[in-house]
Amino acid sequence: MKTIANGIEMRYETGGAGPWVTLSHSLACDCSMWDPQVAALQARFRVLRFDTRGHGGSGAPPGPYAFEQLSDDVIGLWDALGIERSHFVGLSMGGMIGQHLALRAPRRLASLVLADTASRVSPEALPVWEERIRIVRSEGMGALVQPTLERWFTAPYRQAHPEVMERIGALIRATPVEGYAGCAHCIARLDSSDRLAGIRARTLVIVGEQDTGTPPSAARAIAGAIAGARLETIPGAAHLSNIEQAETFNRLLIEFLAAARTG
């Protein structure tokens, strides 16, 4: 399904019954990244998942984008669908959007889950992101598939699950260049660390133990800055912990959301 939100066309899917849970995916994916979570969540919640600006079936206008804009896209989507309040689950870029959303519209969040994400990208990493943007503009998204999969999943998992590598690789390859570049620009300049103390939502922080892109140290920094935040580290997982260790991820997620629902 599609609707207009914050001035762009956004693709989204809904299902289930109960309190709303909104799922926000990583850079270079789309809402299908959450396939391992949907059935478990829809048994107890009404799930909204969407393609971020510049990804999947949503509009990909020329960038650069800003996290204020991406979080306003979520608010616009909620408004278009008549959603007053929702739990929000974001992984990687989705977690960065979640941080800004929690600060911009705190009354709209029932709770917040920040998975495999960061609140700050060091200035030393700026050339890395600029090089990635240069590569996709000159060579296309296919050039990033293999190095991205190597960062996102542990070697044993990649070897044991070629079908998952093919599926996620196809998502990376299909990401519009303008969308990737627009989002990469704002990720490279992310720095919300000093504002995290202003987040009042009940928060769960999840990280894969072997995540090198947004490592456990980044998760600890986020959890330490948000009052009452709970931190969970998932063994045997790298960046896309929701896929690599879906059973553990789902258990942590549903336990947290159920407690937030009754609390």
Buried (B, 14 or more C-beta within 10 A) or exposed (E): EEBEBBEBBBBBBBEBEBBBBBBBBBBBBBBBBBEBBBEBBBEBBBBBBBBBBBBBBBBBEEBBBBBBBBBBBBBBBBBBBEBEEBBBBBBBBBBBBBBBBBBBBEEBBBBBBBBBBBBBBEEEBEEEBEEBBEBBEEEEBEBBBEEBBBEBBBEEBBEEBEEBBEBBBEBBBBBBBBBBBBBBBBBBBBEBBEBBEBBBBBBBBBBBBBBEBBBBEBBBBBBEBBEEBBBBBBEBBBBBBBBBBBEBBBEBBBEBBEEBBEE
